[in-house]
Amino acid sequence: MVYPVLKIFNSKRIDDLKLISGSTINLYLCGPTVYDHVHIGNLRSVIVFDVIHRILLHLGCRVNYVHNLTDVDDKIIQKAQKNKTSEGEITKYYIEAYLQNLTDYNILSPTSTPRATDYIALMQDFVRILLQKKVAYQQGENILFRLDNQFQYGQISKQKIDRLRGGVRQIVQVEKDNPKDFVLWKNTQQGVNWSSPWGEGRPGWHTECAVFIHQLFQAKTIDIHGGGIDLIFPHHENERIQYLAVNKKELSKIWLHVGHLHWKEEKMSKSLKNTLLAKDFFSKYGANVLRYLFLNSHYNQTINLDQQLIQQGLDYIQKIKNFLKRLRFYMFIKKLNLIEEEIKAKDEIIQNLLNNLNTIKILYFLDQITQSLNKMIDQGKQNKDFLISVNDFYFILDILGFKFSLPSYNLETQKLIKKWEGLKKNQQYSEADKIRSQLQEMDII
């Protein structure tokens, strides 16, 4: 039997992932540190993984998808101190805001969204194993991972360890045997901390993701691990080497990294103060525009966003919405129903998505199908080919995750449409124009 194969970038090369219907595909996507509202760049990898999620479900795979939330970090502590409140209050607020972003942008729910603070004891157990294996060492009340003789380190970024720069995301400086060693458990009295065999402190950031995967995927090698391209080093390298040391197996078959989002050719980041918050973008432009902007570029390439590109997205989505309204109206007037399960272009659509997520070509297909259906409506066609093309249109919207909110055709609306049709038929154009204006205000036509 020939199974579908997802061809996708694995760090710097294309690899294959066989997709067997009924089998479980394990996905992990690094989530946000919940100390502030996320910007739209933070959602790029989330939307890419959402499309992968949809493809897998369509192909009959079970999906175990973990998307973590980092709710213990120096930035959270600083925010709490600045706002004179607790870390728990800060993270509760921003977790709720982030989960609302996922809903607003029509993201399918992950299987699990674990929080670091719920796994502290398990992180301590993981660190204890690393100490027992002598790949970690204690320096005062801090525990560090020793990178000396770790010849497999650097394989994700395809660099040798002596060429990698040092540094981890921390504010409290820790004395190390080697500058490239990284913190597993950090001794600190600042902010929230936990008791441990090594003193009061909290876990290092890199250990968090390794432990989630160790626990929630039962120490397996998962299928796809993803995140922004900036996470390759040090975060993903440090995750992988810990997991390898504990489990004697690879953490993931494929490491998928999503390109940066730039604003006017500068990386979008809070430090540069050039971010567009996801909640604000949604309020101003809507979810579909952002999804179009991301899917109309290859996922591992940089997007240089500006107002002109946003306008392009607005125009495209408005065109699709206008056609949706026209299509619904036409099918209502002609009393047409969709043919279930018959999608002419489905195999071609899926094959292009399996070929390294060629969403650009699928958006082109959507545009071509829209033009073709518009011509069919102009010609008054209502045959089987027309209905199958309508299925193609809706299938693409669904597999790419577009969602349009249009008013329902309730009884009052149906009566208004019939009245309008009657007035036009009787050549009472002045009265018909008034009804048409009403239907336009109601967003029906």
N, C-alpha and C positions, 0 to 999 in steps of 0.2 A: 504494500500500500504506500502511495506517495502522500506525504504529509506537507501541509503548508510550512514554509520557512520564512522567518523574519530575518532579513538581512539588515544589519544595523551597525553603526560605528561602535567598536569596542576600543575605547581610548583613541588610538590613532590608526586603526585598521577596521575593515568591514568583516564581521563575523556572522555566522548563521545560528539561529535559534529555532529548533524544530518545534512545531506547535501541534500537539496531538489532542484532538477533541476529547474532552473529559478529563484530561490531565490538569494538574495544578501548576500554574506559572507564578513564581514568587518574585515580587517587585518590591524595591525599597527606594524611597526618595527622601533625601535629606530635607527636613522642614526648617521653618524659621526659628530664630531666637525671639521669643515673644516679649520684647521690651518696647515695641513701638508698632505703629501701623506699617504694613508691608507696602512697598511700591510695586509698580507694574512689572518691573524687571524680575522681582522675586517670583512672579506667577508664570514666567515663561516655561520653566521646567515642569511646573504643575500642569499646565495646559498640554505640553508635549506628552507627559505621562498619561493624561486623561485620554488622549487619542489612542495611545497604545492599549490602555485599559479597555476602551470601546472595541478595538479590533479583536483583542483576545476573547472578549465575551461573545462577539459575533461569530468567531470561529469555534465556539463551544468549549473554550478552555475555562477552567475554574481559575480565579485570580485571587491570590493572597497578597494584598497590597498594603504595605506599612509605610506610613508617612509621619515621621516623628515631630514632636514639638519640644524645643529646648527651653525649659522653664527654670533653669538655674545657670546663671552666667554673671560675669562682672558687670555687663551693661545693664542687666536687670537690677542688680544691687544699686548701681549708681542712680538709676531712674527712681527707685524706691526712696533712696536717701534724698534726692532732689525734691521729690513730691511729698516727703515726710509721711510715707505710708509703708506698708509691708510689701515684700517681694510677692507674696501670694496675691495681694490685691492687684498689683501691676500685671502679673501673668494671667490672672483670671479675666481681666478686662481685655487684654490683647489677644488671648486665645479665642474668646467669644467673637472679637472683631475679625480674626483670621478665618474662623469657621464660617462666619457670615460671608466673607469674601468667596470662599469655595462654593457656597450656595448661590451667590449672586452671579458667579461666572460659570454656572452650570457644570461644575466638576462632579463626576461620579464619586460617591463616598468611598474613601479607602476602607479596607477591611479593619484597620486599626490606626489610631493616631496617639501612640503612647507618649507619655510625658516623663521627662528625666527624673523628676522628684518621686515618681512611683517606683523607680527601679534602683534606688540608692544601695539597698542591701545587696542586690544582685551585681551591681557594679563593684562593690567591695569584694564579693566572692570572686569575680573575674580577675580583679587586681591580685588577689591572693594566689590564684593559679599562676599568674605571670611571675610572681615572686618565687613560687615553688619551682617553676621551670628555669629560674635564674636568668630570665630575659628582662627582668625588672630589678631595680635596686632601691633601697631606702637611703635618702639623703636628709638627715634630720627627721622631720615628721612628714616629708614629702616622698612620694613614690614616683619613680621615673622609669620609662622604658629605655633599655639600652640598645642603641642602634649599631654598636660595634659588632662586626661579623654577621650582620643581617644582609646577606648578599642578595636576597630577593627583594629588598627594599628599593623602590624607585621604578618598579616595572609598569605601573599605571602611567606615569609621566614619561617613561622611556628614558630615564636619566640615571646616571650612576650616583651613588650616595655622596661621593666626595664633591659632586658638582651642585648638589641641592643646597639651597640657602637654609640657614637655621631659622627657627621662630615658630611659635605657636600663639594661639589667641589667648593671651593672658595679660593681666595687669601686674599681679604680684610676681616679681622676679624670683626665680628659683635657681639655686646653685646646682650645677650639673657636672657630671664627669666629662661629658662631651656636649658641646653647644647644640648638636643636632638631636640629642635625647629629648624626649617630650614627657610632659606630666600626665600621670595616670590618676594620682590623688594629690590634691594641693592643700597643704596646711594653711589655714587662714582663720582668723577670728572676725574678719570683716563680713558683714551681711549674714545671710542664712548659711548654716553649716551643720554637719552631722558628726556624731561620734564615730570613731573607727579604731581599729587596733593600732593605728599610727598617729592618732591624735585627732583633734577637731579639724574639719575641713570639708571639702566637696570634690566631686570627681572632675577629671579633665574632660574637655569637650569631645576629644577623639574617642574616648572609651565609651561614651554614651551610645553612639551608633553601633559600635561593635557588639555591645551587650544586647541592644534591642534585637539585632539580627541573630545573635547566639540564642536568645530566649524564644523569640517569636517565630523563628523558622527552625527551631530545634537543632541548632548547630549544623545546618545543611549549607551547601554552596547554593546561593540563590541564583536566579536567572538574570535579572537586570538590577543593577544599583545605579542610581542617577543623582544628578545635582548640577549646579552651575559649573562652568568650566574653571572658575576660580577655586573650586574645592579640590581639584586634583592633588595639589600640594599646598599645605601639608595634610589636610584633613583626610582625604581618601587614602593616601599612602599610609597614614598612621592607623586608620581603621583597619586596613587590610593586614598590616604586619602583626598587629595584636591578635586578630582573628586567626591568622595562620599559625601563630605561636601556640595558641590554646587548642585549636581544633585539628591541626595538621592537614588542613584542606583550605582551598581558596574560598574567599568570602563570596565572590560573585563570578559568574561566567562572563558577564558583559558589564563594562563600566561605561555608562552613557552620560556624556557631558554636553550641556546645553550652552550655547554661545551667550555672550553678554548683550545687554540692551544698552545702547548709547543714546544720549540726547544731544543732538547737534554735534556729533562726533566726539563727545566726552562720555566716559562710562557713567551710567546712572548710578549714583550712590548717595547715601545720606551725608557722607563727609563732604561731598562737593556741592551739596544743597541744590541738586538739579533733578530731584525725584518727582515723579507723578504718583501720588498715592493711589493704590488700587481702588479704594473706596470713592475717591474723588473722580477718577477716570470713569468708573461705573456710573456715577451720578450724571456726569456730563455727556458721555459718549455711548455708554451701554456695553454689555459684555461681548456682544458679537463683534464689535469693531476691534477690540483687543485680540480676540481669537483669530480674526482674519489677518491682522498685522503679524501675528506670530506664525500662523500657518502658511502665509504667503512668502515665507523665507525658510531656507533650510535650517533645521534646528541647531546645528553646530556652528552656524555662521553668525557673526555680529550683525545686529540690526541697528542702523543709524536712524533713529526716530526723530522726526520734526513735525511741525504743524501741517506741512504739505502731505506727508505720508499719512497722518491721521485723517486728513480730509479725503484722501484716496480710500481709506477704510470706510469712512462714513458714506461715501458715494456708493461703494460696492454693496454695503449692507442695506442701504436704502433701496437700491435697485432690486435686491433679492426680496426685501419686504414688500415693495410695490407689486412685484410679480406674484408673491404669495397671496396677496389680497385679490389680485386679478384672477388667479387660478381658483381660489376658493369660490369666488363669485360665479365664475364660469361653470364650475362643477355643480354649484347649487342650482343655477338657472337650468342647466341641462339634465339635472337629476342623475349625475354620474357618481358611481362608487368605485373605489380603488380595487384592483385585482390583487388579492392577497398573495404574498410570497413570490410574485413574479417580478424580478428585477433584471432587466436585460443586461445592464452594464455592471452588475454586481462583481463578477469575477475580475473584470478589468480594474475596477475601483480598488478592490482588495489587493490585487497583485501590485498595483502601484504603491499602495500604502506599505505592503510588506517589503518593497524594494527601498529600504532605507527611509521610510516615511516620506514618500514623495507627495506631500500635501499640496505643493504648488501646482502639480498637474491635476490634482482632484479639484482644486478651486477653478482651474481652467475648464475642466469637464462641466462643473456646475454652471459656469457662465455659458458654455455651449448648449447645454440642455435647456437653460432658461430661454435662450434665443430661439431654439427649435420649438419649444412649447408655445412661446409667444406667437410664432408663425402659425402653428396648428390652431391656436385659438382664433387668430385672425381669419383663418380659412374655415372656421366652424367645425373642425374635426373632433370627433368623439368616438373614435374606434379603439381597438385593442392596443395598437401601437401608441396612441396618445396616452392611454392609461398606464402602460408599462413605463413610458418616459416620465410620467408623473411619479411613479414609484422610484425610479432612478433619482429623481430630484430630491424626494424626501429621504431616501437612503443616505445620500451624501450629506445632507444637513445633519442627520442623526449620527453618522459615523465620525463626523468632524466635530460634533458637539455644539452646533449652532441651535439656539432656541429662540423662537419668535413668539411674543405674546400678542395675540390678536383677539379682539372681542368676539364672543360667541354669537352665533346666529340664533338668538332667542326668538320667541314668538312675535314680539313687537318688531324686531328687525326684519323677520321674514315677511310680515305684513307690509312693512314699508317698502321692501324690495319689490314685492308683487304690485304694489300701488304704482311705483316708479315705472315698472315694465308696462303696466296698463296705460299709464299716461303717455308714454312714448309711442306705444302701439296706436293710440287714438290721436297722435300728433298734437297733444296738449303740452307743447314743449316748455312753455313758461312755467307751468305747474311742475312739470317733470324736473326742471332745473332746480327748483326749490327743494324737492325731495333729494336730488343728487347732492346738493350742498349739505343736507342733513346727514346723508350717508358718509360723506367725506369727513364731516366733523366727528362722526362716530368711528372713524378709521376702518370703515367697511370697504370703501373703494378708494 
